[in-house]
Amino acid sequence: MAANALPLLLLVALLIAPSAHAASCSAADRDALLSIRAALSEDAHLGVFSSWTATTDCCTNWYGVACDPNSGRVAYLSLRGEAEDAVMAPAGHPTSGVMSGYVSDAVCHLDHLSTLVLADWKRITGPIPSCVATSLPFLRVLELPGNALTGDIPASIGTLSRLTVLNLADNQLKGPIPTSITALGSSLKHLDLANNRLTGRVPPDFGNLAMLSRALLARNRLSGPIPPSVASMPRLADLDLSENQLTGSIPAALGSSRVLASLYLGANRISGSVPASLLGNSGLGILNLSRNAVDGAIPDAFTPRSYFTLLDLSRNRLTGAVPRSLATAAYVGHLDLSHNRLCGTIPAGAPFDHLDAASFASNSCLCGGPLGKCT
């Protein structure tokens, strides 16, 4: 037994020793992290940086930092202003912190980073360093939401060929969506640029982002048409373009998607008709086209496979009757057809029997159902 144990102990020692050595933080990475810290100022009670000292190993002891076990280089930097861990919430309760300052260019010296998260600090200002897009070739996750960042999205963001998550939501970024972003077609899966001040058009070749499952671009100042290429995205499940200044019609081919689950286009300047393919799509569960200039009749295209948890066509210029095929839908949760120019009798039975008058209010001459008898 002792003879067999000795080789095993030697093997364990050999496995542990390189790992412990590799975890030691490089001086260059430590200096870069200290420069990042110097550019930021946290609330005194938070203590996020209390572990960041020059005398400790940044790979093993610094909050929000982790290193590659093989190279010992910093690969992970994640500081969130809303967290539940022991540092941010010692009593185990979620908390919210505030941090001011700016994102230092020193972050680009951490050239082995795969994850960079500085999220929900509310008062971090200034631009995103342009070198983030050119000096961090291993970056997979870039999350900087919930701050007060200004300036443009780095034009060369598309050179980050490994990027899977790009979240810059809830800032004050301006300028266009960089056209280079469509070069990330083989990697980008989650894109959130919502609630900024972005202008210009959605890139025409946006559909090249073949791996993208979520595209959240709401609450900006984007203009122009919805690119037809969006309809060809094979994995796009959630598309939110609401509260922009988009014009033109809704690409009918969007209704042919087999994976699209939610489509938010409300509060734009979209015109044209409602594509029948959207209403007959069995996978689409949320459709919001409210507050646009969509006109014509609502297509009588619902089927027993139509399943909408939310269907909002309110505040448009729709005419004609409420489609009778809507009664054949498998499920309709929230329905809003108010503030249009619809006329005629509301069909009887489900789903109309569980809806209230607000769902049909302010139309030309609707009657029946929750609006009362037709006279």
VEXDREN-2710 file (C-alpha; in Angstrom, 1 decimal):
% VEXDREN-2710
k/r/px/py/pz
1/MET/0.0/0.0/0.0
2/ALA/2.8/2.4/1.0
3/ALA/4.7/1.6/-2.3
4/ASN/1.6/2.4/-4.3
5/ALA/0.8/5.6/-2.4
6/LEU/4.2/7.2/-3.0
7/PRO/3.8/7.5/-6.8
8/LEU/0.3/8.8/-6.3
9/LEU/1.5/11.5/-3.9
10/LEU/4.3/12.5/-6.3
11/LEU/1.7/12.8/-9.1
12/VAL/-0.5/15.0/-6.9
13/ALA/2.4/17.2/-6.0
14/LEU/3.4/17.6/-9.7
15/LEU/-0.2/18.6/-10.6
16/ILE/-0.5/21.1/-7.7
17/ALA/2.9/22.7/-8.0
18/PRO/2.6/24.1/-11.6
19/SER/-0.9/25.3/-10.9
20/ALA/0.1/27.2/-7.8
21/HIS/3.0/28.7/-9.7
22/ALA/0.9/29.7/-12.7
23/ALA/-1.7/31.4/-10.5
24/SER/0.8/34.0/-9.4
25/CYS/-0.1/37.4/-10.8
26/SER/2.3/39.1/-13.3
27/ALA/3.6/42.5/-12.3
28/ALA/2.4/44.0/-15.5
29/ASP/-1.2/42.8/-14.9
30/ARG/-1.1/43.9/-11.3
31/ASP/0.0/47.4/-12.3
32/ALA/-2.7/47.6/-15.0
33/LEU/-5.4/46.6/-12.4
34/LEU/-4.1/49.2/-10.0
35/SER/-4.3/51.8/-12.7
36/ILE/-7.9/50.7/-13.4
37/ARG/-8.7/51.1/-9.7
38/ALA/-7.1/54.5/-9.6
39/ALA/-9.5/55.8/-12.3
40/LEU/-12.5/54.6/-10.2
41/SER/-14.0/55.9/-7.0
42/GLU/-16.4/53.7/-5.0
43/ASP/-18.8/54.4/-2.2
44/ALA/-16.9/54.2/1.1
45/HIS/-19.1/51.5/2.5
46/LEU/-18.7/49.1/-0.4
47/GLY/-15.1/47.9/0.0
48/VAL/-15.0/46.4/-3.5
49/PHE/-11.3/47.3/-3.8
50/SER/-10.4/46.5/-0.2
51/SER/-8.6/43.3/-1.4
52/TRP/-6.7/45.1/-4.2
53/THR/-3.4/45.7/-2.5
54/ALA/0.1/45.7/-4.0
55/THR/1.2/43.1/-1.4
56/THR/-1.3/40.4/-2.3
57/ASP/-1.6/38.1/-5.3
58/CYS/-4.2/39.5/-7.7
59/CYS/-4.8/36.0/-9.1
60/THR/-6.0/34.5/-5.9
61/ASN/-7.0/37.3/-3.5
62/TRP/-8.5/40.2/-5.5
63/TYR/-12.2/40.6/-5.6
64/GLY/-13.6/40.2/-9.2
65/VAL/-10.3/39.0/-10.7
66/ALA/-9.4/35.6/-11.9
67/CYS/-6.4/34.3/-13.9
68/ASP/-5.7/31.7/-16.5
69/PRO/-4.4/28.7/-14.6
70/ASN/-1.8/27.9/-17.2
71/SER/-0.4/31.3/-18.1
72/GLY/-1.1/33.1/-14.8
73/ARG/-2.4/36.1/-16.8
74/VAL/-5.5/38.0/-15.8
75/ALA/-8.4/36.5/-17.9
76/TYR/-11.4/37.7/-15.9
77/LEU/-12.4/41.0/-14.5
78/SER/-16.0/41.4/-13.3
79/LEU/-17.2/44.2/-11.0
80/ARG/-21.0/44.5/-10.8
81/GLY/-22.8/47.3/-9.0
82/GLU/-25.8/45.1/-8.2
83/ALA/-24.7/41.8/-6.6
84/GLU/-25.5/39.3/-4.0
85/ASP/-22.0/38.1/-3.0
86/ALA/-20.4/38.5/0.4
87/VAL/-18.4/41.7/-0.5
88/MET/-21.4/43.6/-2.0
89/ALA/-24.0/42.2/0.4
90/PRO/-22.4/40.8/3.6
91/ALA/-25.8/39.9/5.1
92/GLY/-26.7/37.9/2.1
93/HIS/-29.2/40.5/0.7
94/PRO/-29.0/42.0/-2.8
95/THR/-27.5/45.5/-2.8
96/SER/-26.8/48.3/-5.2
97/GLY/-23.6/50.3/-5.3
98/VAL/-22.4/53.5/-6.9
99/MET/-19.0/54.1/-8.5
100/SER/-17.8/57.1/-10.3
101/GLY/-14.7/57.8/-12.5
102/TYR/-13.9/56.4/-15.9
103/VAL/-12.7/53.2/-17.7
104/SER/-8.9/53.5/-17.8
105/ASP/-7.0/52.7/-21.0
106/ALA/-4.9/50.4/-18.7
107/VAL/-7.6/47.8/-19.2
108/CYS/-6.1/47.2/-22.7
109/HIS/-2.8/46.1/-21.0
110/LEU/-4.7/43.0/-19.8
111/ASP/-4.3/41.5/-23.2
112/HIS/-5.3/38.0/-22.1
113/LEU/-8.8/39.1/-20.9
114/SER/-11.7/36.9/-22.0
115/THR/-14.3/38.6/-19.7
116/LEU/-14.6/42.3/-18.9
117/VAL/-17.6/43.4/-16.9
118/LEU/-18.0/46.8/-15.3
119/ALA/-21.8/46.9/-14.8
120/ASP/-24.5/48.9/-13.1
121/TRP/-22.3/51.5/-11.3
122/LYS/-24.4/54.4/-12.6
123/ARG/-21.7/57.1/-12.5
124/ILE/-18.8/55.7/-14.5
125/THR/-18.5/58.2/-17.3
126/GLY/-16.3/58.9/-20.3
127/PRO/-15.8/56.9/-23.5
128/ILE/-15.1/53.2/-24.0
129/PRO/-11.4/53.1/-24.7
130/SER/-11.0/52.4/-28.4
131/CYS/-8.1/50.0/-27.7
132/VAL/-10.6/47.6/-26.2
133/ALA/-11.5/46.6/-29.7
134/THR/-7.9/46.3/-30.9
135/SER/-5.8/45.1/-27.9
136/LEU/-7.9/42.4/-26.3
137/PRO/-7.9/39.6/-28.9
138/PHE/-9.2/36.9/-26.5
139/LEU/-12.2/38.9/-25.3
140/ARG/-15.4/36.8/-25.3
141/VAL/-17.6/38.9/-22.9
142/LEU/-17.8/42.7/-22.9
143/GLU/-20.4/44.0/-20.5
144/LEU/-20.5/47.7/-19.5
145/PRO/-24.2/48.4/-19.0
146/GLY/-25.9/50.6/-16.4
147/ASN/-23.2/53.4/-16.3
148/ALA/-23.1/56.9/-17.8
149/LEU/-20.6/56.1/-20.7
150/THR/-20.5/58.6/-23.5
151/GLY/-19.0/58.7/-27.0
152/ASP/-19.2/56.2/-29.8
153/ILE/-19.0/52.4/-29.8
154/PRO/-15.5/51.7/-31.0
155/ALA/-15.6/51.5/-34.8
156/SER/-13.4/48.4/-34.9
157/ILE/-15.5/46.3/-32.5
158/GLY/-15.8/43.8/-35.2
159/THR/-12.2/42.7/-34.9
160/LEU/-13.0/41.0/-31.6
161/SER/-13.4/37.7/-33.4
162/ARG/-14.2/35.7/-30.3
163/LEU/-16.8/38.0/-28.8
164/THR/-20.0/36.2/-27.8
165/VAL/-21.7/38.8/-25.5
166/LEU/-21.7/42.6/-26.1
167/ASN/-23.8/44.5/-23.6
168/LEU/-23.5/48.3/-23.5
169/ALA/-27.1/49.0/-22.5
170/ASP/-28.3/51.9/-20.3
171/ASN/-25.6/54.4/-21.1
172/GLN/-25.4/57.6/-23.1
173/LEU/-23.5/56.3/-26.1
174/LYS/-24.1/58.1/-29.4
175/GLY/-23.2/57.7/-33.0
176/PRO/-24.0/54.7/-35.3
177/ILE/-23.9/51.0/-34.7
178/PRO/-20.5/50.2/-36.2
179/THR/-20.8/48.4/-39.5
180/SER/-17.9/46.2/-38.4
181/ILE/-20.1/44.5/-35.9
182/THR/-21.5/42.3/-38.6
183/ALA/-18.1/40.6/-39.0
184/LEU/-18.9/38.8/-35.7
185/GLY/-21.2/36.4/-37.5
186/SER/-19.5/33.3/-36.3
187/SER/-19.3/34.3/-32.6
188/LEU/-21.8/37.0/-31.3
189/LYS/-24.8/35.5/-29.5
190/HIS/-26.1/38.3/-27.3
191/LEU/-26.2/42.0/-28.3
192/ASP/-27.7/44.6/-26.0
193/LEU/-27.4/48.2/-27.0
194/ALA/-30.7/49.4/-25.5
195/ASN/-31.4/52.7/-23.9
196/ASN/-28.6/54.8/-25.4
197/ARG/-28.5/57.6/-27.9
198/LEU/-27.5/55.7/-31.0
199/THR/-28.4/57.1/-34.4
200/GLY/-28.2/56.0/-38.0
201/ARG/-29.4/52.8/-39.5
202/VAL/-29.3/49.2/-38.4
203/PRO/-26.5/47.9/-40.7
204/PRO/-28.1/46.4/-43.9
205/ASP/-26.1/43.2/-43.5
206/PHE/-27.2/42.7/-39.8
207/GLY/-28.4/39.3/-40.9
208/ASN/-24.8/38.2/-41.2
209/LEU/-24.8/37.7/-37.4
210/ALA/-25.8/34.1/-37.9
211/MET/-25.2/33.0/-34.3
212/LEU/-27.1/35.9/-32.7
213/SER/-30.1/34.8/-30.5
214/ARG/-30.9/38.2/-28.9
215/ALA/-30.8/41.6/-30.5
216/LEU/-31.9/44.3/-28.1
217/LEU/-31.7/47.8/-29.7
218/ALA/-34.7/49.5/-28.1
219/ARG/-34.8/53.1/-26.8
220/ASN/-32.3/54.7/-29.2
221/ARG/-32.7/57.1/-32.1
222/LEU/-32.2/54.6/-34.9
223/SER/-33.8/55.5/-38.2
224/GLY/-34.3/54.0/-41.6
225/PRO/-35.9/50.6/-42.4
226/ILE/-35.7/47.3/-40.7
227/PRO/-33.1/45.5/-42.8
228/PRO/-34.7/42.6/-44.7
229/SER/-31.6/40.5/-43.8
230/VAL/-32.8/40.3/-40.2
231/ALA/-35.4/37.7/-41.4
232/SER/-32.7/35.3/-42.5
233/MET/-31.0/35.0/-39.0
234/PRO/-31.3/31.3/-38.2
235/ARG/-31.0/31.7/-34.3
236/LEU/-32.6/35.0/-33.6
237/ALA/-35.2/34.4/-30.9
238/ASP/-35.7/37.9/-29.5
239/LEU/-35.7/41.1/-31.5
240/ASP/-36.4/44.4/-29.8
241/LEU/-36.3/47.6/-32.0
242/SER/-39.0/49.5/-30.1
243/GLU/-38.8/53.2/-29.3
244/ASN/-36.7/54.3/-32.2
245/GLN/-37.4/56.2/-35.3
246/LEU/-37.6/53.3/-37.8
247/THR/-39.6/53.7/-41.0
248/GLY/-40.7/51.5/-43.8
249/SER/-42.6/48.3/-43.6
250/ILE/-42.2/45.1/-41.6
251/PRO/-40.3/42.4/-43.6
252/ALA/-42.9/39.8/-44.3
253/ALA/-40.2/37.1/-44.2
254/LEU/-39.8/37.6/-40.4
255/GLY/-42.9/35.6/-40.0
256/SER/-41.2/32.6/-41.6
257/SER/-38.7/32.3/-38.8
258/ARG/-38.8/29.1/-36.9
259/VAL/-37.1/30.4/-33.8
260/LEU/-38.4/34.0/-33.3
261/ALA/-40.2/34.1/-30.0
262/SER/-40.6/37.8/-29.3
263/LEU/-40.7/40.8/-31.7
264/TYR/-41.0/44.3/-30.3
265/LEU/-41.4/47.1/-32.8
266/GLY/-43.5/49.5/-30.9
267/ALA/-43.2/53.3/-30.9
268/ASN/-41.5/53.8/-34.2
269/ARG/-42.7/55.2/-37.5
270/ILE/-43.4/51.9/-39.3
271/SER/-46.0/51.8/-42.0
272/GLY/-47.5/49.3/-44.3
273/SER/-49.6/46.3/-43.3
274/VAL/-49.3/43.6/-40.7
275/PRO/-47.6/40.5/-42.3
276/ALA/-50.0/37.6/-42.2
277/SER/-47.0/35.3/-41.6
278/LEU/-46.5/36.9/-38.2
279/LEU/-49.9/36.1/-36.9
280/GLY/-49.8/32.5/-38.2
281/ASN/-46.3/31.8/-36.8
282/SER/-46.7/29.1/-34.2
283/GLY/-43.5/30.0/-32.3
284/LEU/-44.0/33.7/-32.0
285/GLY/-45.4/34.4/-28.5
286/ILE/-44.9/38.1/-28.1
287/LEU/-45.7/40.6/-30.9
288/ASN/-45.8/44.3/-30.1
289/LEU/-46.4/46.7/-33.1
290/SER/-48.1/49.4/-31.1
291/ARG/-47.7/53.2/-31.7
292/ASN/-46.8/53.1/-35.3
293/ALA/-48.6/54.0/-38.6
294/VAL/-49.5/50.4/-39.6
295/ASP/-52.6/50.3/-41.7
296/GLY/-55.0/48.0/-43.6
297/ALA/-56.9/45.1/-42.2
298/ILE/-55.6/42.7/-39.5
299/PRO/-55.0/39.5/-41.5
300/ASP/-57.4/36.7/-40.8
301/ALA/-54.5/34.4/-40.4
302/PHE/-54.5/33.0/-36.9
303/THR/-54.4/29.2/-36.6
304/PRO/-54.9/26.6/-33.8
305/ARG/-51.2/26.8/-33.3
306/SER/-51.1/30.5/-32.7
307/TYR/-50.0/31.1/-29.1
308/PHE/-49.6/34.7/-28.0
309/THR/-48.9/35.7/-24.4
310/LEU/-48.9/39.3/-25.7
311/LEU/-50.4/40.7/-28.9
312/ASP/-50.4/44.5/-29.0
313/LEU/-51.5/46.3/-32.3
314/SER/-52.8/49.4/-30.5
315/ARG/-52.5/53.0/-31.7
316/ASN/-52.1/52.3/-35.4
317/ARG/-54.4/52.9/-38.4
318/LEU/-55.8/49.5/-38.7
319/THR/-59.2/49.2/-40.4
320/GLY/-61.7/46.4/-41.0
321/ALA/-63.0/43.9/-38.6
322/VAL/-61.5/41.9/-35.7
323/PRO/-60.4/38.7/-37.4
324/ARG/-62.7/35.7/-36.7
325/SER/-59.8/33.3/-36.9
326/LEU/-58.4/34.8/-33.7
327/ALA/-61.1/32.7/-31.9
328/THR/-59.2/29.6/-33.2
329/ALA/-55.9/30.5/-31.6
330/ALA/-54.6/28.1/-29.0
331/TYR/-54.0/31.0/-26.6
332/VAL/-54.2/34.7/-26.4
333/GLY/-53.2/36.3/-23.1
334/HIS/-53.0/40.1/-23.4
335/LEU/-54.6/41.5/-26.5
336/ASP/-54.7/45.2/-27.3
337/LEU/-56.4/46.5/-30.5
338/SER/-57.4/49.8/-29.0
339/HIS/-57.0/53.2/-30.7
340/ASN/-57.4/52.0/-34.3
341/ARG/-60.1/52.4/-36.9
342/LEU/-61.6/48.9/-36.6
343/CYS/-65.3/48.4/-37.2
344/GLY/-67.9/45.6/-36.8
345/THR/-68.9/43.0/-34.3
346/ILE/-66.3/41.5/-31.9
347/PRO/-66.5/37.7/-32.3
348/ALA/-67.9/35.7/-29.4
349/GLY/-66.2/33.1/-27.3
350/ALA/-62.5/32.6/-26.4
351/PRO/-60.3/34.6/-26.2
352/PHE/-62.8/37.5/-26.3
353/ASP/-64.7/36.4/-23.3
354/HIS/-61.9/37.1/-20.9
355/LEU/-60.9/40.5/-22.3
356/ASP/-62.1/43.8/-21.1
357/ALA/-63.3/46.9/-22.9
358/ALA/-59.9/48.5/-22.8
359/SER/-58.6/45.9/-25.4
360/PHE/-61.0/47.4/-28.0
361/ALA/-61.4/51.0/-26.9
362/SER/-61.2/54.0/-29.2
363/ASN/-62.0/52.4/-32.5
364/SER/-64.4/53.6/-35.2
365/CYS/-67.4/51.4/-34.7
366/LEU/-66.6/48.2/-32.8
367/CYS/-69.4/46.6/-30.8
368/GLY/-70.3/43.3/-29.1
369/GLY/-68.3/41.4/-26.4
370/PRO/-67.0/43.7/-23.6
371/LEU/-68.2/46.8/-25.5
372/GLY/-71.8/45.8/-25.2
373/LYS/-74.5/44.8/-27.7
374/CYS/-74.5/46.2/-31.2
375/THR/-77.4/48.4/-32.0
END
